[in-house]
Amino acid sequence: MLFRILCKDEFRSLVGIFLESTEVIGPRKIDTGRDGKPVHQYLPVTSFAEIDLGYETTEIPAKTYFLPYKENLSTWRFSDDDWNQEISYRLQPRALIGLHACDINALLKLDKVMAREFYPSPYYISRRTNTFIVGIDHEPCVGGFCRSLGTDMVDRGFDLFLTDLGDRYFVAIDSDRGFTTLQRVAVREVTEQDTREYLAVRRKIASGFGPNLDVKQLPNLLDIEFESEVWNKWGSKCLSCGSCAMVCPTCYCYGVSEQVSMNFAEGAKVKSLYSCSLADFAQVAGGHNFRPKRESRLKYRYYHQHRGFVEAYDEPKCVGCGRCGRVCLAGINPPDIIRDMLAEEARI
């Protein structure tokens, strides 16, 4: 990986270059929460001034720009004795500015599912390959436990990644297009002083994280404690609303429906993101539901994140961003469940 130093004025110029030729997405302040903190969302911007790179987090992840909540897979029209089908993919390039390490790691996990060798999603791949990603380091956010899962840092999956050194950025370059794009503004080589300052910033960020959660044994523990009372304790609180999956940067379960016009002249195949927490998620034809209880659905959500995904891809699906815990109306928070599971193991 290559590293360069980029002055902040030059970075502003770089964003201006993006704005001239492509769509730019960045963290924008949209409101103020009840706690007085600003609320941010990844939204299209028309000027550099609209981007707030000092944001703590967003409740809605960047996933929505790669896996929309709802999208048309195809549309069709009937005419006489013939019919035409239209399938379209995103070709328009765009730049996504200011992603944190946990969200970039989330995209890497989605890549393993949506861009795998067998049965990849062309809809996802077209959005992923046409998106220029600029990440940035940040202070730990409230409720986040990404350091416990090793997702507080990232070494791939982006084009450029920035670390703030005050009047300049320490830039990691992870792609050819990132290197080429950076040539359009003034950059310089990294000095020993730059390296020392960078390492000091990284140590400061690392020291700001809360107590570490030991998740190494979690895959085995989930098998051992499959019938644990922990699931009844937390499952009884679950409202089965699906909010956790909607804000999760790695959840990808979906449903497909076919919508036909009243005159039967046209229709569309529509894909919508779904949630394993919803009551009918495991319901099949004939009305049988394989997971009728809330505690069962909650258990399998955690089982997929910390057991099933590990078995398939050698890493947890969760990135520890804490979004699900912050939006849960019932106060269900992953670190609390994990601690209860670890406490249960200690009592055995």
ABEGO torsion letter per residue (X at the ends): XBBBBBBAAAAAAAAAAAAAABBBBBBBBABBBAAGBBBBBBBBBABAAABBAABABBABBAAAAABBABBBABBBBBBEABBBBBBBBBABBBBBBGBBAAAAAAAAAAAAAAABABGBBAAAAAAAAABBBBBBBBBBBBGBAAAAAGAABBABGBABBBBBAGABBBBBBABAAAAAAAAABBBBBBBAAAAAAAAAAAAAAAAABBBBBBAAAAAAAAAAAAABAAAAAAAAABAGAGAAAAABAABABBBBBBBBBAAGABBBBBBBBBBAABAAAABBBGGBBABABAAAAAAAAAAAAAAAAAAAAGBBABAGAGAAAAABAAGBBAAAAAAAAAAAAAAX
